[in-house]
Amino acid sequence: MRFWVVLLVITGLLLTGCQRIMPPGGTTVEDYLPLKIGNHWSYEGEGTEYASYDDWVLYREGNRVQVKRDNGGTVLALVYEVKRDRINLVYVEEEAYDDQNRLKKTENESQTILMAPLKMGTKWIAGDRKYEVVEEGVQLTTPAGTFKDVVKVRSTFGGSPSEVDQYYGKGVGLVFTEFRSPPDTRITSSLKTYERKK
């Protein structure tokens, strides 16, 4: 269960954007991770019972954002911090069944989940994971609709053949995640519905 919780944390990483980070071309990381209190994303999953989940933005103060994730097995509290050129996951709490503000909790994670610029070839390392923007301008259809300006980020795990592809739609956020591990494991989470506050 802990592996799937960590995988879901990492796949959902993408829900921050307290500070406008300007990559070349005028596009910001926040354009691909639009976070305002009240935003909600719902994902339908295949491959494991925990691949379906819902994310809600509960709190936003300074450069920190708290997201509630309910995957049917547990409820996670995720706190992200935006720095000048990256977004970090800094706190995770399992079984967070209340909606208490956890923005000031002592950090227990240190994972860079997204880095500017969102251009093909951008690479970074977070713990034992390597990330790379492998495509931009992708068109992708999920149950929530067709998204035309999508960035694909691939991550690999040190010493493992497993990889995760995450697709971020401009103005929407995370729209699709695919986890693959030989010989035939494939787990997906597809955006089903979303609500953005203006």
GROMACS elastic network, one bead per residue, 0.5 to 0.9 nm:
[ bonds ]
;  ai    aj funct       b0    kb
    1     4     6  0.52652   500
    1     5     6  0.62247   500
    1     6     6  0.86798   500
    1    73     6  0.88923   500
    2     6     6  0.61174   500
    2     7     6  0.84848   500
    3     6     6  0.51740   500
    3     7     6  0.60672   500
    3     8     6  0.85856   500
    4     8     6  0.59976   500
    4     9     6  0.84199   500
    4    48     6  0.89195   500
    4    50     6  0.70935   500
    4    51     6  0.84627   500
    5     8     6  0.51356   500
    5     9     6  0.61275   500
    5    10     6  0.86232   500
    5    50     6  0.81656   500
    5    71     6  0.88161   500
    5    74     6  0.84729   500
    5    76     6  0.84285   500
    5    94     6  0.82670   500
    6    10     6  0.61558   500
    6    11     6  0.85430   500
    7    10     6  0.51113   500
    7    11     6  0.60299   500
    7    12     6  0.84596   500
    7   179     6  0.87816   500
    8    11     6  0.50044   500
    8    12     6  0.59611   500
    8    13     6  0.82309   500
    8    50     6  0.79716   500
    8    51     6  0.74548   500
    8    53     6  0.86912   500
    8    69     6  0.88573   500
    8    71     6  0.84374   500
    9    12     6  0.53457   500
    9    13     6  0.60039   500
    9    69     6  0.84815   500
    9    76     6  0.82508   500
    9    78     6  0.76397   500
    9    89     6  0.87642   500
    9    92     6  0.80360   500
   10    13     6  0.50241   500
   10    14     6  0.83196   500
   10    89     6  0.85906   500
   10   111     6  0.85204   500
   10   113     6  0.72814   500
   11    14     6  0.74085   500
   11   113     6  0.88656   500
   11   164     6  0.79837   500
   11   165     6  0.87433   500
   11   166     6  0.69695   500
   11   174     6  0.85455   500
   11   177     6  0.66038   500
   11   178     6  0.87865   500
   11   179     6  0.89510   500
   11   189     6  0.88865   500
   12    15     6  0.67953   500
   12    55     6  0.82402   500
   12    69     6  0.86253   500
   12   166     6  0.88662   500
   12   174     6  0.72177   500
   12   177     6  0.85704   500
   13    16     6  0.78386   500
   13    78     6  0.85808   500
   13    80     6  0.81708   500
   13    87     6  0.87959   500
   13    88     6  0.84269   500
   13    89     6  0.70146   500
   13   112     6  0.88916   500
   13   113     6  0.57906   500
   13   114     6  0.79032   500
   13   174     6  0.85689   500
   14    17     6  0.86580   500
   14    32     6  0.83152   500
   14    33     6  0.59736   500
   14    80     6  0.89096   500
   14    87     6  0.83631   500
   14   113     6  0.69269   500
   14   114     6  0.71863   500
   14   168     6  0.80872   500
   14   173     6  0.68241   500
   14   174     6  0.62501   500
   15    32     6  0.89151   500
   15    33     6  0.54125   500
   15    34     6  0.71377   500
   15    35     6  0.62852   500
   15    55     6  0.85630   500
   15    57     6  0.80031   500
   15    65     6  0.81168   500
   15    66     6  0.88088   500
   15    67     6  0.73444   500
   15    80     6  0.77208   500
   15   173     6  0.69920   500
   15   174     6  0.77461   500
   16    19     6  0.88263   500
   16    29     6  0.88286   500
   16    30     6  0.71858   500
   16    33     6  0.56731   500
   16    34     6  0.69444   500
   16    35     6  0.56633   500
   16    36     6  0.88207   500
   16    57     6  0.89757   500
   16    64     6  0.79578   500
   16    65     6  0.61905   500
   16    66     6  0.84317   500
   16    67     6  0.86185   500
   16    79     6  0.87332   500
   16    80     6  0.61076   500
   16    81     6  0.74071   500
   16    82     6  0.71247   500
   16    87     6  0.69528   500
   16    88     6  0.86905   500
   17    20     6  0.68530   500
   17    21     6  0.82958   500
   17    29     6  0.68474   500
   17    31     6  0.82104   500
   17    32     6  0.85835   500
   17    33     6  0.58540   500
   17    34     6  0.62994   500
   17    35     6  0.58901   500
   17    36     6  0.86976   500
   17    63     6  0.80627   500
   17    64     6  0.85206   500
   17    65     6  0.78816   500
   17    80     6  0.85891   500
   17    81     6  0.82450   500
   17    82     6  0.63091   500
   17    87     6  0.74574   500
   18    30     6  0.74834   500
   18    34     6  0.89205   500
   18    35     6  0.74083   500
   18    36     6  0.87610   500
   18    60     6  0.75902   500
   18    61     6  0.81536   500
   18    62     6  0.70483   500
   18    63     6  0.50571   500
   18    64     6  0.65271   500
   18    65     6  0.70509   500
   18    81     6  0.76698   500
   18    82     6  0.59123   500
   18    83     6  0.87870   500
   19    29     6  0.87191   500
   19    30     6  0.72998   500
   19    62     6  0.86185   500
   19    63     6  0.65121   500
   19    82     6  0.61371   500
   19    83     6  0.74182   500
   19    84     6  0.75965   500
   20    28     6  0.60371   500
   20    29     6  0.68901   500
   20    30     6  0.59680   500
   20    31     6  0.85175   500
   20    82     6  0.88777   500
   20    84     6  0.82888   500
   21    27     6  0.82991   500
   21    28     6  0.51111   500
   21    29     6  0.56207   500
   21    30     6  0.69518   500
   21    82     6  0.87817   500
   21    83     6  0.83652   500
   21    84     6  0.63210   500
   21    85     6  0.61059   500
   21    86     6  0.78564   500
   21   116     6  0.70074   500
   21   117     6  0.84346   500
   22    25     6  0.81013   500
   22    26     6  0.60905   500
   22    27     6  0.61883   500
   22    29     6  0.71073   500
   22    30     6  0.89890   500
   22    84     6  0.89539   500
   22    85     6  0.81376   500
   22   116     6  0.73509   500
   22   117     6  0.73913   500
   23    26     6  0.63167   500
   23    27     6  0.60191   500
   23    28     6  0.59309   500
   23    29     6  0.75745   500
   23    85     6  0.85900   500
   23   116     6  0.55827   500
   23   118     6  0.67881   500
   23   119     6  0.82348   500
   24    27     6  0.69595   500
   24    28     6  0.86257   500
   24   116     6  0.88374   500
   24   117     6  0.66307   500
   24   118     6  0.86489   500
   24   119     6  0.85009   500
   25    28     6  0.87788   500
   27    30     6  0.83641   500
   27    31     6  0.66390   500
   27    32     6  0.87460   500
   27   117     6  0.84993   500
   27   118     6  0.81854   500
   28    31     6  0.51827   500
   28    32     6  0.72917   500
   28    33     6  0.89850   500
   28   116     6  0.78047   500
   28   117     6  0.79539   500
   28   118     6  0.80536   500
   29    32     6  0.54674   500
   29    33     6  0.63589   500
   29    34     6  0.85597   500
   29    85     6  0.87932   500
   29    86     6  0.83171   500
   29    87     6  0.86689   500
   29   114     6  0.79459   500
   29   115     6  0.75746   500
   29   116     6  0.64116   500
   29   117     6  0.75901   500
   29   118     6  0.70470   500
   30    34     6  0.53283   500
   30    35     6  0.75542   500
   30   170     6  0.88197   500
   30   171     6  0.83767   500
   30   173     6  0.87816   500
   31    34     6  0.57924   500
   31   169     6  0.85130   500
   31   170     6  0.55501   500
   31   171     6  0.53603   500
   31   172     6  0.79071   500
   31   173     6  0.79656   500
   32   118     6  0.89683   500
   32   150     6  0.84040   500
   32   151     6  0.83450   500
   32   168     6  0.58822   500
   32   169     6  0.57973   500
   32   171     6  0.56484   500
   32   172     6  0.63745   500
   32   173     6  0.50462   500
   32   174     6  0.77209   500
   33   168     6  0.76233   500
   33   169     6  0.82766   500
   33   170     6  0.77105   500
   33   171     6  0.72460   500
   33   172     6  0.68473   500
   33   174     6  0.73330   500
   34    39     6  0.83338   500
   34   170     6  0.84869   500
   34   171     6  0.62592   500
   34   172     6  0.64669   500
   34   173     6  0.61377   500
   34   196     6  0.78506   500
   35    38     6  0.84643   500
   35    39     6  0.65122   500
   35    57     6  0.68830   500
   35    60     6  0.85152   500
   35    65     6  0.79926   500
   35   173     6  0.85173   500
   35   196     6  0.80199   500
   35   197     6  0.84500   500
   36    39     6  0.57227   500
   36    57     6  0.65486   500
   36    58     6  0.84787   500
   36    59     6  0.83459   500
   36    60     6  0.73933   500
   36    65     6  0.87629   500
   36   196     6  0.74638   500
   36   197     6  0.62626   500
   36   198     6  0.79250   500
   37    40     6  0.88891   500
   37    56     6  0.79564   500
   37    58     6  0.54654   500
   37    59     6  0.59398   500
   37    60     6  0.66199   500
   37    65     6  0.87054   500
   37    66     6  0.89890   500
   37   196     6  0.89764   500
   37   197     6  0.73523   500
   38    56     6  0.64370   500
   38    57     6  0.54109   500
   38    58     6  0.63793   500
   38    59     6  0.86221   500
   38   195     6  0.80373   500
   38   196     6  0.73526   500
   38   197     6  0.63041   500
   39    55     6  0.81816   500
   39    56     6  0.57864   500
   39    57     6  0.54418   500
   39    58     6  0.82990   500
   39   194     6  0.75808   500
   39   195     6  0.54960   500
   39   197     6  0.57106   500
   40    54     6  0.72295   500
   40    55     6  0.56155   500
   40    57     6  0.66395   500
   40   193     6  0.82470   500
   40   194     6  0.55149   500
   40   195     6  0.51389   500
   40   196     6  0.67421   500
   40   197     6  0.88432   500
   41    53     6  0.84477   500
   41    54     6  0.56958   500
   41    55     6  0.52259   500
   41    56     6  0.66754   500
   41   173     6  0.86123   500
   41   174     6  0.85198   500
   41   175     6  0.89457   500
   41   191     6  0.70422   500
   41   192     6  0.77366   500
   41   193     6  0.60448   500
   41   195     6  0.65450   500
   41   196     6  0.85918   500
   42    52     6  0.77984   500
   42    53     6  0.60700   500
   42    55     6  0.65119   500
   42    56     6  0.88759   500
   42   190     6  0.83967   500
   42   191     6  0.59777   500
   42   192     6  0.55408   500
   42   193     6  0.52670   500
   42   194     6  0.61577   500
   43    51     6  0.78091   500
   43    52     6  0.52722   500
   43    53     6  0.53002   500
   43    54     6  0.61325   500
   43    55     6  0.85416   500
   43   175     6  0.83074   500
   43   176     6  0.83527   500
   43   189     6  0.56542   500
   43   190     6  0.51519   500
   43   192     6  0.51268   500
   43   193     6  0.71900   500
   43   194     6  0.88794   500
   44    51     6  0.69352   500
   44    53     6  0.68280   500
   44    54     6  0.88770   500
   44   143     6  0.85497   500
   44   188     6  0.81396   500
   44   189     6  0.54924   500
   44   190     6  0.53164   500
   44   191     6  0.64822   500
   44   192     6  0.60049   500
   45    48     6  0.72200   500
   45    49     6  0.73738   500
   45    50     6  0.73958   500
   45    53     6  0.76428   500
   45   187     6  0.73175   500
   45   188     6  0.54356   500
   45   190     6  0.63071   500
   45   191     6  0.89261   500
   46    49     6  0.73870   500
   46    50     6  0.86779   500
   46    51     6  0.61256   500
   46    52     6  0.74445   500
   46   186     6  0.81076   500
   46   187     6  0.56354   500
   46   188     6  0.52758   500
   46   189     6  0.66385   500
   46   190     6  0.86895   500
   47    50     6  0.85850   500
   47    51     6  0.70250   500
   47   185     6  0.76671   500
   47   186     6  0.61077   500
   47   188     6  0.66105   500
   48    51     6  0.55622   500
   48    52     6  0.82588   500
   48   187     6  0.65810   500
   48   188     6  0.85688   500
   49    52     6  0.67281   500
   49    71     6  0.82706   500
   49    72     6  0.79783   500
   49    73     6  0.83576   500
   50    53     6  0.69937   500
   50    71     6  0.54391   500
   50    72     6  0.66756   500
   50    73     6  0.67529   500
   51    71     6  0.71355   500
   51   187     6  0.69151   500
   51   188     6  0.65007   500
   51   189     6  0.55881   500
   51   190     6  0.89710   500
   52    70     6  0.87239   500
   52    71     6  0.59103   500
   52    72     6  0.77386   500
   52   188     6  0.86117   500
   52   189     6  0.62373   500
   52   190     6  0.82554   500
   53    69     6  0.67449   500
   53    70     6  0.54998   500
   53    72     6  0.69594   500
   53   189     6  0.81447   500
   54    68     6  0.79827   500
   54    69     6  0.55974   500
   54    70     6  0.53540   500
   54    71     6  0.65251   500
   54    72     6  0.89954   500
   55    67     6  0.64100   500
   55    68     6  0.55388   500
   55    70     6  0.67243   500
   55    71     6  0.88755   500
   56    66     6  0.85563   500
   56    67     6  0.54967   500
   56    68     6  0.52018   500
   56    69     6  0.67098   500
   56    70     6  0.88658   500
   57    60     6  0.78730   500
   57    65     6  0.73442   500
   57    66     6  0.60733   500
   57    68     6  0.64751   500
   58    65     6  0.77624   500
   58    66     6  0.57183   500
   58    67     6  0.57393   500
   58    68     6  0.67569   500
   58    99     6  0.76106   500
   58   101     6  0.79769   500
   59    64     6  0.81765   500
   59    65     6  0.57106   500
   59    66     6  0.50744   500
   59    67     6  0.73126   500
   59   101     6  0.68183   500
   59   102     6  0.86042   500
   59   103     6  0.76226   500
   60    63     6  0.76186   500
   60    64     6  0.57761   500
   60    66     6  0.63788   500
   60   103     6  0.80073   500
   61    64     6  0.54685   500
   61    65     6  0.65874   500
   61    66     6  0.89222   500
   61   103     6  0.76838   500
   62    65     6  0.82676   500
   62    81     6  0.89980   500
   63    80     6  0.82209   500
   63    81     6  0.55897   500
   63    82     6  0.53785   500
   63    83     6  0.74902   500
   64    79     6  0.67012   500
   64    80     6  0.55840   500
   64    82     6  0.66078   500
   64   103     6  0.64767   500
   64   104     6  0.88173   500
   65    78     6  0.81438   500
   65    79     6  0.56015   500
   65    80     6  0.53080   500
   65    81     6  0.66718   500
   65    82     6  0.85288   500
   65   103     6  0.69854   500
   66    77     6  0.68352   500
   66    78     6  0.55877   500
   66    80     6  0.65315   500
   66   101     6  0.76004   500
   66   102     6  0.71091   500
   66   103     6  0.63402   500
   67    76     6  0.81018   500
   67    77     6  0.59759   500
   67    78     6  0.51220   500
   67    79     6  0.64065   500
   67    80     6  0.81537   500
   68    75     6  0.69079   500
   68    76     6  0.57838   500
   68    78     6  0.63873   500
   68    79     6  0.89878   500
   68    96     6  0.82653   500
   68    99     6  0.77526   500
   69    74     6  0.82451   500
   69    75     6  0.55199   500
   69    76     6  0.50053   500
   69    77     6  0.65515   500
   69    78     6  0.75464   500
   70    73     6  0.74531   500
   70    74     6  0.60650   500
   70    76     6  0.64666   500
   71    74     6  0.60106   500
   71    75     6  0.66106   500
   71    76     6  0.84114   500
   72    75     6  0.75461   500
   74    94     6  0.67380   500
   74    95     6  0.54680   500
   74    96     6  0.78255   500
   74    97     6  0.80035   500
   75    93     6  0.84300   500
   75    94     6  0.61433   500
   75    95     6  0.51059   500
   75    96     6  0.53796   500
   75    97     6  0.58518   500
   75    98     6  0.88655   500
   76    92     6  0.68082   500
   76    93     6  0.55611   500
   76    95     6  0.60138   500
   76    96     6  0.54643   500
   76    97     6  0.78568   500
   77    91     6  0.77524   500
   77    92     6  0.56560   500
   77    93     6  0.50829   500
   77    94     6  0.66554   500
   77    95     6  0.81204   500
   77    96     6  0.58368   500
   77    97     6  0.86813   500
   77    99     6  0.83837   500
   77   102     6  0.76171   500
   78    89     6  0.72421   500
   78    90     6  0.78321   500
   78    91     6  0.57812   500
   78    93     6  0.67806   500
   78   102     6  0.85229   500
   78   103     6  0.89990   500
   79    88     6  0.85894   500
   79    89     6  0.60478   500
   79    90     6  0.57966   500
   79    92     6  0.65882   500
   79   102     6  0.73934   500
   79   103     6  0.63138   500
   79   105     6  0.89084   500
   79   107     6  0.88223   500
   80    87     6  0.67864   500
   80    88     6  0.55124   500
   80    90     6  0.56385   500
   80    91     6  0.71232   500
   80   103     6  0.85893   500
   81    86     6  0.85872   500
   81    87     6  0.58119   500
   81    88     6  0.52050   500
   81    89     6  0.63984   500
   81    90     6  0.65694   500
   82    85     6  0.78907   500
   82    86     6  0.61723   500
   82    88     6  0.63378   500
   82    89     6  0.89170   500
   83    86     6  0.53387   500
   83    87     6  0.60554   500
   83    88     6  0.76523   500
   84    87     6  0.84241   500
   85   114     6  0.88497   500
   85   115     6  0.60450   500
   85   116     6  0.56089   500
   85   117     6  0.80799   500
   86   112     6  0.66081   500
   86   113     6  0.76032   500
   86   114     6  0.57716   500
   86   116     6  0.62204   500
   87   111     6  0.84141   500
   87   112     6  0.57200   500
   87   113     6  0.58737   500
   87   114     6  0.53866   500
   87   115     6  0.64653   500
   87   116     6  0.89542   500
   88   109     6  0.86454   500
   88   110     6  0.65303   500
   88   111     6  0.53348   500
   88   113     6  0.56810   500
   88   114     6  0.73888   500
   89    92     6  0.78565   500
   89   109     6  0.63092   500
   89   110     6  0.59296   500
   89   111     6  0.51473   500
   89   112     6  0.63475   500
   89   113     6  0.66932   500
   90   106     6  0.85730   500
   90   107     6  0.52371   500
   90   108     6  0.62022   500
   90   110     6  0.51607   500
   90   111     6  0.68513   500
   90   112     6  0.88186   500
   91   102     6  0.84965   500
   91   103     6  0.84219   500
   91   105     6  0.74178   500
   91   106     6  0.74571   500
   91   107     6  0.50934   500
   91   108     6  0.51214   500
   91   109     6  0.51638   500
   91   110     6  0.78401   500
   92   107     6  0.83352   500
   92   108     6  0.68347   500
   92   109     6  0.67872   500
   93    96     6  0.61543   500
   93   108     6  0.88634   500
   94    97     6  0.85215   500
   95    98     6  0.86704   500
   96    99     6  0.73391   500
   96   100     6  0.82523   500
   97   100     6  0.87539   500
   99   102     6  0.86758   500
  101   104     6  0.78762   500
  101   105     6  0.88037   500
  102   105     6  0.53556   500
  102   106     6  0.89898   500
  103   106     6  0.87556   500
  104   107     6  0.84659   500
  105   108     6  0.86360   500
  107   110     6  0.77010   500
  110   126     6  0.78676   500
  110   127     6  0.80108   500
  111   125     6  0.88846   500
  111   126     6  0.53675   500
  111   127     6  0.68143   500
  112   115     6  0.73096   500
  112   124     6  0.81727   500
  112   125     6  0.76805   500
  112   126     6  0.55203   500
  112   127     6  0.86126   500
  113   126     6  0.75606   500
  113   131     6  0.84243   500
  114   118     6  0.85038   500
  114   124     6  0.86056   500
  114   131     6  0.84799   500
  114   153     6  0.86892   500
  115   118     6  0.69933   500
  115   122     6  0.78342   500
  115   123     6  0.80930   500
  115   124     6  0.74407   500
  116   119     6  0.78087   500
  116   122     6  0.75748   500
  117   120     6  0.86468   500
  117   122     6  0.66409   500
  118   121     6  0.87344   500
  118   122     6  0.68669   500
  118   133     6  0.67211   500
  118   136     6  0.78823   500
  118   151     6  0.71609   500
  118   153     6  0.89214   500
  119   122     6  0.59484   500
  119   133     6  0.62966   500
  119   134     6  0.82010   500
  119   135     6  0.77060   500
  119   136     6  0.65829   500
  119   151     6  0.79893   500
  120   123     6  0.88167   500
  120   132     6  0.76837   500
  120   134     6  0.52120   500
  120   135     6  0.54614   500
  120   136     6  0.62192   500
  120   151     6  0.84202   500
  120   152     6  0.86130   500
  120   153     6  0.88645   500
  121   132     6  0.62486   500
  121   133     6  0.55064   500
  121   134     6  0.62118   500
  121   135     6  0.83177   500
  122   131     6  0.82079   500
  122   132     6  0.55740   500
  122   133     6  0.53651   500
  122   134     6  0.80726   500
  123   130     6  0.73779   500
  123   131     6  0.55040   500
  123   133     6  0.66294   500
  124   129     6  0.86079   500
  124   130     6  0.60334   500
  124   131     6  0.53085   500
  124   132     6  0.66337   500
  125   128     6  0.72608   500
  125   129     6  0.57762   500
  125   131     6  0.60679   500
  125   132     6  0.88858   500
  126   129     6  0.52724   500
  126   130     6  0.64290   500
  126   131     6  0.77629   500
  127   130     6  0.81038   500
  127   158     6  0.89328   500
  128   156     6  0.84415   500
  128   157     6  0.59155   500
  128   158     6  0.51502   500
  128   159     6  0.86169   500
  129   155     6  0.63303   500
  129   156     6  0.55174   500
  129   158     6  0.59875   500
  130   154     6  0.81588   500
  130   155     6  0.53366   500
  130   156     6  0.53256   500
  130   157     6  0.66096   500
  130   158     6  0.76246   500
  131   153     6  0.67433   500
  131   154     6  0.56266   500
  131   156     6  0.66885   500
  132   152     6  0.85173   500
  132   153     6  0.55602   500
  132   154     6  0.53784   500
  132   155     6  0.64717   500
  132   156     6  0.89731   500
  133   136     6  0.76218   500
  133   151     6  0.71568   500
  133   152     6  0.58646   500
  133   154     6  0.63647   500
  133   155     6  0.89230   500
  134   151     6  0.79476   500
  134   152     6  0.58042   500
  134   153     6  0.58202   500
  134   154     6  0.64981   500
  135   138     6  0.67705   500
  135   150     6  0.82443   500
  135   151     6  0.58335   500
  135   152     6  0.50503   500
  135   153     6  0.72806   500
  136   149     6  0.73300   500
  136   150     6  0.60045   500
  136   152     6  0.62409   500
  136   153     6  0.89827   500
  137   148     6  0.67086   500
  137   150     6  0.52923   500
  137   151     6  0.62523   500
  137   152     6  0.87400   500
  138   147     6  0.81152   500
  138   148     6  0.61171   500
  138   149     6  0.58753   500
  138   151     6  0.63455   500
  138   152     6  0.74942   500
  138   167     6  0.86876   500
  138   169     6  0.88933   500
  139   146     6  0.70473   500
  139   147     6  0.55810   500
  139   149     6  0.63500   500
  139   150     6  0.61873   500
  139   169     6  0.89894   500
  140   145     6  0.83804   500
  140   146     6  0.56652   500
  140   147     6  0.52987   500
  140   148     6  0.65099   500
  140   149     6  0.85873   500
  140   150     6  0.71966   500
  140   167     6  0.84379   500
  140   169     6  0.86654   500
  140   175     6  0.83738   500
  140   176     6  0.84933   500
  141   144     6  0.76348   500
  141   145     6  0.55811   500
  141   147     6  0.61637   500
  141   148     6  0.86545   500
  141   175     6  0.87675   500
  142   145     6  0.53965   500
  142   146     6  0.63902   500
  142   147     6  0.82023   500
  142   175     6  0.73135   500
  142   176     6  0.74721   500
  142   190     6  0.58995   500
  142   191     6  0.59920   500
  142   192     6  0.68111   500
  143   146     6  0.83114   500
  143   190     6  0.70926   500
  143   191     6  0.63665   500
  143   193     6  0.74584   500
  144   147     6  0.89439   500
  144   175     6  0.84263   500
  144   190     6  0.82650   500
  144   191     6  0.57285   500
  144   193     6  0.51042   500
  144   194     6  0.74162   500
  145   191     6  0.85607   500
  145   192     6  0.82449   500
  145   193     6  0.87291   500
  147   150     6  0.66074   500
  147   169     6  0.62155   500
  147   170     6  0.80685   500
  147   172     6  0.86660   500
  147   175     6  0.83150   500
  148   169     6  0.74568   500
  148   170     6  0.82220   500
  149   168     6  0.84066   500
  149   169     6  0.58715   500
  149   170     6  0.56825   500
  149   171     6  0.89097   500
  150   167     6  0.62081   500
  150   168     6  0.53480   500
  150   170     6  0.61848   500
  150   175     6  0.85594   500
  151   166     6  0.81748   500
  151   167     6  0.55743   500
  151   168     6  0.52632   500
  151   169     6  0.66035   500
  151   170     6  0.80351   500
  152   165     6  0.65978   500
  152   166     6  0.56805   500
  152   168     6  0.65779   500
  153   164     6  0.81488   500
  153   165     6  0.56759   500
  153   166     6  0.51931   500
  153   167     6  0.63707   500
  153   168     6  0.80961   500
  154   163     6  0.69363   500
  154   164     6  0.56126   500
  154   166     6  0.63745   500
  154   167     6  0.88370   500
  155   162     6  0.87594   500
  155   163     6  0.56058   500
  155   164     6  0.52066   500
  155   165     6  0.65259   500
  155   166     6  0.82989   500
  156   159     6  0.89217   500
  156   160     6  0.75212   500
  156   161     6  0.74102   500
  156   162     6  0.62570   500
  156   164     6  0.65726   500
  157   160     6  0.53652   500
  157   161     6  0.71770   500
  157   162     6  0.64007   500
  157   163     6  0.66959   500
  157   164     6  0.89103   500
  158   161     6  0.83255   500
  159   162     6  0.89801   500
  160   163     6  0.82392   500
  160   181     6  0.84829   500
  161   180     6  0.85294   500
  161   181     6  0.63382   500
  161   182     6  0.68906   500
  162   179     6  0.73323   500
  162   180     6  0.55679   500
  162   182     6  0.69019   500
  163   178     6  0.82909   500
  163   179     6  0.59113   500
  163   180     6  0.55074   500
  163   181     6  0.66819   500
  164   177     6  0.70355   500
  164   178     6  0.55854   500
  164   180     6  0.63679   500
  164   181     6  0.89230   500
  165   176     6  0.81215   500
  165   177     6  0.56972   500
  165   178     6  0.52010   500
  165   179     6  0.65842   500
  165   180     6  0.85303   500
  166   174     6  0.71105   500
  166   175     6  0.78310   500
  166   176     6  0.59254   500
  166   178     6  0.65943   500
  166   179     6  0.87683   500
  167   173     6  0.83463   500
  167   174     6  0.58632   500
  167   175     6  0.57074   500
  167   176     6  0.51881   500
  167   177     6  0.63612   500
  167   178     6  0.88618   500
  168   171     6  0.88911   500
  168   172     6  0.73788   500
  168   173     6  0.51521   500
  168   175     6  0.56219   500
  168   176     6  0.73446   500
  169   172     6  0.51746   500
  169   173     6  0.52656   500
  169   174     6  0.62756   500
  169   175     6  0.61423   500
  169   176     6  0.89939   500
  170   173     6  0.65404   500
  171   196     6  0.89640   500
  172   175     6  0.74077   500
  172   194     6  0.79242   500
  172   195     6  0.88708   500
  172   196     6  0.77735   500
  174   177     6  0.77391   500
  174   190     6  0.88231   500
  174   191     6  0.75059   500
  175   189     6  0.82177   500
  175   190     6  0.60965   500
  175   192     6  0.85277   500
  176   188     6  0.72888   500
  176   189     6  0.56939   500
  176   191     6  0.60715   500
  177   187     6  0.80860   500
  177   188     6  0.54798   500
  177   189     6  0.51608   500
  177   190     6  0.66244   500
  177   191     6  0.89299   500
  178   186     6  0.69275   500
  178   187     6  0.57407   500
  178   189     6  0.67077   500
  178   190     6  0.87031   500
  179   185     6  0.77819   500
  179   186     6  0.56197   500
  179   187     6  0.50604   500
  179   188     6  0.63338   500
  179   189     6  0.89714   500
  180   183     6  0.87721   500
  180   184     6  0.75034   500
  180   185     6  0.55831   500
  180   187     6  0.66700   500
  180   188     6  0.88528   500
  181   184     6  0.64227   500
  181   185     6  0.50407   500
  181   186     6  0.67004   500
  182   185     6  0.60958   500
  182   186     6  0.87271   500
  189   192     6  0.89931   500
  191   194     6  0.74727   500
